């Protein structure tokens, strides 16, 4: 299991989650650092991870790529001409390595990349203003975007064009599909709206006490949110009620949350349901959310980057395939295989 975090100070932080010691009654984990260096020229705004590949976007208009298996840099993609605001890997079901990387930027454009190797396939103009977030449907056939123009957009990734556009009247900062793709969520300040994916009909509206800064879908209809309230709240989107909450999970604003699901790379046969969170004071914590019923649960693992963190991503899939750069993307070394992107 891997975590990657970006910071205001341009640093990227990579961690592996490993067992420290095994106790049938109390498994202790540790976050082992695998790399840390200033990978961008400006603040890192977004990160994504899939299999052994990871990516980061920044105010410097570039996407930087990493090999988590070898803890190395692959190079950069320079196809955007504005701040990269959101990144999302698409990994097909039963695959351990991503098929595509989708990126969005502050000029309203979206880039679609092949991830094996990394080459640009298509650039779309999705919005007139900056895109805040992008989410890819589990089928990989479409994506949703929300932007500063107060609109929701739908992109047909098969045909490479925008297929739907709706003015909401209020700016959404985040948009996420659930794990099944049957629902999607939009965050507007302290409110989270739950919608049916088929017709975008509003199903529930979830009210938080303070502004939501990050969200991540879990299994069985759960949605994890956090932000200025410093709590980690698990919402049951089937009922519209709070399932459980880890109060005071951090002492500063939570800027990123990641759900690490069960998989072939499980730390044990009884792999706990793990959620990782990162706060603006530099602390990264990993929780077993089954312990949320306790009055004050303790994190299973913790790391202090001593940096102002801005985003967090993670992946629990183990992949033997190594990420590669394509010929139309500059590399930072000679140890990465090159391959023609033509079919």
C-alpha positions in Angstrom: 0.0 0.0 0.0 1.4 3.4 -1.0 0.6 7.0 -0.2 1.8 10.1 -1.9 1.3 13.7 -0.6 2.0 17.1 -2.1 3.0 20.3 -0.3 2.9 24.0 -0.5 6.7 24.0 -0.4 6.9 22.1 -3.8 7.9 18.8 -2.1 6.4 15.4 -3.0 6.3 12.8 -0.2 6.0 9.1 -0.9 5.3 6.4 1.8 4.8 2.6 2.0 2.4 1.3 4.6 4.0 -1.8 6.2 3.4 -3.9 9.3 5.7 -3.0 12.1 4.9 -6.0 14.2 2.2 -8.7 14.1 -0.1 -9.3 16.9 -3.4 -11.1 16.4 -5.2 -8.7 18.6 -3.4 -5.5 17.7 -1.6 -4.9 14.4 0.7 -2.0 14.4 1.7 -0.4 11.1 4.3 2.1 10.0 4.6 4.6 7.2 8.0 4.1 5.7 9.3 7.0 3.6 10.4 6.1 0.0 11.1 9.5 -1.4 10.9 13.2 -0.7 12.2 16.1 -2.9 11.0 19.3 -4.5 9.6 17.8 -7.8 7.9 21.0 -9.0 8.8 24.7 -9.4 5.7 25.8 -7.5 3.1 24.6 -5.0 1.7 21.1 -5.7 -2.0 21.2 -6.1 -3.1 17.6 -6.8 -1.8 14.1 -6.7 -3.0 10.7 -7.9 -1.9 7.1 -7.6 -2.7 3.9 -9.4 -0.8 0.6 -9.2 3.0 1.4 -9.3 2.4 4.8 -11.0 1.8 8.1 -9.4 1.4 11.7 -10.6 1.4 15.2 -9.3 0.2 18.5 -10.7 1.3 22.0 -9.8 0.9 25.8 -10.3 3.9 25.4 -12.7 1.5 23.9 -15.3 3.2 20.5 -15.4 2.4 16.9 -14.4 5.2 15.0 -12.8 5.2 11.2 -12.9 6.7 8.7 -10.5 7.4 4.9 -10.2 6.4 3.9 -6.7 7.9 0.4 -7.1 11.4 1.8 -7.6 10.8 5.2 -5.8 12.0 7.0 -8.9 11.0 10.0 -11.1 9.9 9.2 -14.6 9.8 12.8 -15.9 7.1 15.4 -16.7 4.2 16.1 -19.0 4.0 19.6 -20.4 0.7 19.6 -22.3 -1.2 22.1 -20.0 -0.7 25.9 -20.2 -2.3 26.6 -16.9 -2.3 25.3 -13.3 -3.0 21.6 -13.1 -5.9 21.4 -10.7 -7.0 17.7 -10.7 -5.6 14.3 -11.6 -7.4 10.9 -11.8 -6.1 7.5 -12.9 -8.5 5.0 -14.5 -7.8 1.4 -13.7 -10.2 -1.2 -15.3 -11.8 -3.8 -13.0 -9.5 -6.8 -12.3 -6.5 -4.7 -13.5 -3.6 -3.7 -11.2 -2.2 -1.0 -13.5 -4.0 2.1 -14.7 -5.1 2.4 -18.3 -5.4 6.1 -18.5 -4.5 9.3 -16.7 -7.0 12.2 -16.9 -5.9 15.8 -15.9 -7.7 19.1 -15.6 -6.4 22.6 -15.4 -7.3 26.2 -14.5 -8.0 27.2 -18.1 -10.9 24.8 -18.4 -9.1 22.1 -20.4 -8.8 18.4 -19.9 -6.0 16.1 -21.1 -6.5 12.4 -21.6 -3.3 10.2 -21.5 -2.6 6.6 -22.2 -0.8 5.3 -19.1 1.1 2.5 -20.8 3.2 4.3 -21.9 2.3 7.9 -20.9 1.4 9.7 -24.1 -1.2 12.4 -24.8 -4.3 11.1 -26.6 -6.7 14.1 -26.6 -7.1 17.6 -25.2 -10.7 18.8 -24.6 -12.0 22.2 -23.7 -14.5 21.3 -21.0 -15.2 24.7 -19.3 -14.8 28.4 -19.9 -13.2 28.8 -16.4 -10.9 26.8 -14.2 -11.8 23.2 -13.4 -11.9 22.4 -9.7 -12.2 18.6 -9.9 -12.6 15.7 -12.2 -13.8 12.2 -11.6 -13.8 9.2 -13.9 -16.7 6.6 -14.0 -15.7 3.1 -13.0 -16.4 2.0 -16.7 -13.8 4.5 -17.9 -16.2 5.7 -20.6 -17.1 9.1 -19.1 -15.9 11.7 -16.6 -17.6 14.5 -14.7 -16.1 17.9 -14.1 -17.0 20.9 -11.9 -15.5 24.3 -12.4 -15.4 28.0 -11.4 -18.1 28.7 -14.0 -20.6 27.1 -11.6 -21.3 24.3 -14.1 -21.2 20.5 -14.2 -19.8 18.9 -17.3 -19.8 15.4 -18.6 -17.1 14.2 -20.9 -17.4 11.2 -23.3 -14.0 9.7 -23.0 -14.7 7.2 -25.8 -15.4 9.9 -28.4 -13.2 12.5 -26.8 -15.8 15.3 -26.5 -18.1 17.0 -24.0 -21.5 15.4 -24.0 -23.4 17.3 -21.3 -23.2 20.7 -19.6 -25.4 22.0 -16.8 -25.4 25.3 -14.9 -25.8 24.8 -11.2 -25.9 28.4 -10.0 -23.2 27.7 -7.4 -19.6 26.6 -7.6 -18.8 23.0 -6.6 -15.2 22.3 -5.4 -15.3 18.5 -5.6 -17.1 15.8 -7.6 -16.7 12.1 -7.0 -18.3 8.9 -8.4 -19.0 6.2 -5.8 -17.3 2.8 -6.2 -20.2 1.4 -8.3 -20.7 4.4 -10.5 -24.4 4.5 -9.6 -24.1 7.7 -7.7 -22.0 10.8 -7.7 -21.3 13.4 -5.1 -20.7 17.2 -5.3 -19.2 19.4 -2.6 -20.3 23.0 -2.2 -18.8 24.6 0.9 -20.2 22.6 3.9 -22.8 20.7 1.9 -22.5 17.5 0.0 -25.1 16.6 -2.5 -25.7 12.9 -3.5 -27.0 12.4 -7.1 -28.2 9.4 -9.2 -25.8 9.0 -12.0 -28.5 8.0 -14.5 -30.4 11.3 -14.5 -28.4 13.5 -12.0 -31.5 13.6 -9.7 -30.7 14.8 -6.2 -31.1 11.9 -3.7 -29.7 13.4 -0.5 -28.0 16.5 0.8 -25.5 16.0 3.6 -24.9 18.9 5.9 -21.5 19.3 7.5 -20.7 21.8 10.3 -17.8 23.4 8.4 -16.4 23.6 4.9 -15.5 20.2 3.3 -12.0 20.2 1.7 -11.7 16.5 0.7 -13.9 13.5 0.1 -13.4 9.8 -0.8 -15.9 7.1 -1.6 -15.7 3.8 0.3 -17.5 0.5 -0.1 -21.2 -0.2 0.6 -22.3 3.3 -0.1 -20.0 5.0 2.4 -18.6 8.5 1.7 -15.7 9.9 3.8 -15.5 13.6 4.2 -13.2 16.0 6.1 -11.9 19.5 6.1 -12.1 22.5 8.3 -13.9 20.6 11.1 -10.8 18.4 11.4 -13.0 15.3 11.8 -13.3 12.3 9.5 -17.0 11.6 8.9 -18.4 8.5 7.2 -21.7 9.1 5.6 -24.2 6.3 4.6 -25.3 7.6 1.2 -28.1 5.0 1.2 -29.8 6.7 4.1 -28.3 10.2 4.1 -27.2 9.8 7.7 -23.8 9.7 9.5 -22.5 6.2 9.9 -19.7 7.1 12.2 -17.2 9.9 12.9 -13.6 10.1 14.1 -13.6 13.4 15.9 -10.5 15.6 16.2 -8.7 13.3 13.8 -6.2 16.1 13.3 -5.3 19.4 15.0 -5.3 21.3 11.7 -7.5 21.4 8.5 -7.6 18.0 6.7 -6.6 18.5 3.1 -6.7 14.9 1.8 -8.4 11.6 2.5 -7.8 8.2 0.9 -9.7 4.9 1.3 -7.3 1.9 1.1 -9.5 -1.2 0.4 -8.9 -4.9 0.7 -6.8 -6.4 -2.1 -4.2 -9.0 -3.0 -1.5 -6.8 -1.3 -3.3 -7.0 2.1 -1.2 -6.6 5.1 -2.8 -9.6 6.7 -5.7 -12.1 6.2 -7.7 -9.8 8.5 -6.8 -6.6 6.7 -8.6 -3.7 8.5 -10.6 -1.2 6.6 -8.0 1.5 6.3 -8.4 5.2 5.7 -5.5 7.7 5.4 -5.8 11.4 6.1 -3.4 14.3 5.7 -3.6 17.7 7.4 -2.1 21.1 6.6 0.3 20.9 9.5 2.1 18.1 7.8 0.7 15.1 9.7 -0.4 12.0 7.8 -2.4 9.4 9.7 -3.8 5.9 8.9 -6.9 4.8 10.7 -8.8 1.5 11.1 -12.3 3.0 10.8 -13.8 0.0 12.7 -12.3 1.7 15.8 -14.4 4.8 15.2 -16.9 3.5 17.7 -14.3 4.1 20.4 -14.4 7.5 22.2 -10.9 8.4 21.0 -9.4 6.0 18.5 -5.7 6.0 17.9 -4.2 6.0 14.4 -2.5 2.8 13.3 0.4 4.8 11.8 1.5 8.3 11.6 4.2 10.4 9.8 5.2 14.0 10.2 6.4 15.6 7.0 6.9 19.0 8.7 5.5 20.5 5.6 2.2 22.3 4.7 0.4 19.5 2.9 -2.1 20.3 0.2 -3.2 16.9 -1.1 -3.1 13.2 -0.6 -3.5 10.1 -2.8 -2.9 6.4 -2.3 -3.2 3.0 -3.9 -3.6 -0.5 -2.4 -3.1 -2.3 -5.6 0.2 -4.2 -6.2 1.4 -4.2 -9.7 4.4 -5.9 -11.3 4.1 -3.6 -14.4 6.4 -0.7 -14.5 5.2 2.8 -15.7 7.0 4.2 -18.8 7.1 7.4 -20.6 6.1 7.7 -24.3 8.2 9.3 -27.0 6.2 12.6 -27.0 7.0 13.2 -23.3 10.5 14.3 -22.1 12.3 12.0 -19.6 14.6 12.8 -16.7 16.8 9.7 -17.1 17.9 7.0 -19.4 16.6 4.0 -17.4 13.0 4.2 -18.7 12.0 2.1 -21.7 10.7 4.0 -24.7 7.9 2.8 -26.9 6.0 4.2 -30.0 2.5 5.3 -29.0 1.1 4.5 -32.4 -1.4 1.6 -32.5 
